[in-house]
Amino acid sequence: MKSTMKRAVLGAAAASLLTLALAPAAAAYPVGPWGVEGPCKGVQPNACPWSPSDDGLTWSYKGRSSHYDKQGNFVCGTGDTPLDNLYCDPIMIAVRALPPLPIGKWLHPGS
């Protein structure tokens, strides 16, 4: 009986270790090909409510989005008013099409 119990405990421990070893690593910031950290700079991925786009340039939370250039500078935000999209969407099309430029710093030189 003790032998059976010992095998069961050892089997469970081995299975647990194997599961941890083969588990995918948690995604860590920065994200996307440009390494943009967005509004989650310095925050662990499981502690940040914002969701990044595939390229990492747009971060969204509760209907609002913050958009960044390829150098990680804030460019514009959308979701507060419909007018936000009128200027932000075309700017972000340009940000995605152009090489890495400090567009956010050009638009917001004091920040």
N, C-alpha and C positions, 0 to 999 in steps of 0.2 A: 504494500500500500504506500509506504513512504517513497519507494522508488517511482511509482506511478505519479505521485504528487510532485516529486522533484522534477521529473521529465516535463510535466505540464507547466510548472513554473518556469523552467529553463526554456521551454518552447515559446511561451508567451513573451518572455524577455527577449528572446532572439527575434521573434516576429516584430516586436516594438522597435528594436534597434534597426532592423531592416527597413521598416516603414519610415523611420526618421531619416535614414541614410538615403533613401530613394525619393523622398518627398521633394517637390520642386522648391527652389529657394524663393523667398518672398521678393516681389519686385521692389527695388529700392530706387529712390530718387537720386539723380535726375532721370528723366524719361525721354524717349524719342531719340531720333538720330542726332539731334542738336544738344541733348543733355540739359534741357530746360527744367528748372525746378519749380517754376511757377509760384503760386501762393503757398506751397508746402515746403518751402526752403527750410531745412533744418528739422523737419518733422518726419517721423517714421510713417511709412505708407499706410499702416493700419490705423494711424491716428489722424490722418488727413481726410476730410470729407470730400475734397475736390477730386474730380475725375479728369485725367488728361486725355487729349485726343491722341491718336496713333503717332502723330509727329511731335507731340509734346508742346505744341505752340498755343493750344487752346485748353483752358482748364475750366470746367463747369461745375456749378453747385447750385441747387435749388432755383433753376431757371436763369441764372446769371452766368456769364462767361467772362473770363479774363484772358486776353490775348497777348502773346509775347513774341518778340522777334527771335531770330536764331541765335542771338547772343544772350538771351534770357532777360532782356529789358521789357518792361511793361509797355504795350503799345496802346491798347484801348480795351474798354469793357462794353459788354452788351447785356441786355436784359432789363435795364432800368426803364428805358423808354424806347418806343419804336424808332426814334430818330437815331439812336445809337448804331443801329445796323446800317443806316444810310452812309455813314462815313467809315465805320469800322470794317464792314465786309470788304469794300474795295481795297482798303489799306492792307488787310490780311491776305488778300489775293496777291498783292504786290510783295508782301513779306515772304510768302511761300515761293514765289517765282524768282525772286532775286537771291543772289548769294548772301551769306551772312553779313549783314550791315547793322549798325547801331540805330535802327529806325526809331526804337522806343526812346533813346536818348535824344535824338533829333526832335521828336515830338514833345518830349518832356525834359528839357535840359536841366531843370533844377532838381530832378529826382535822382 
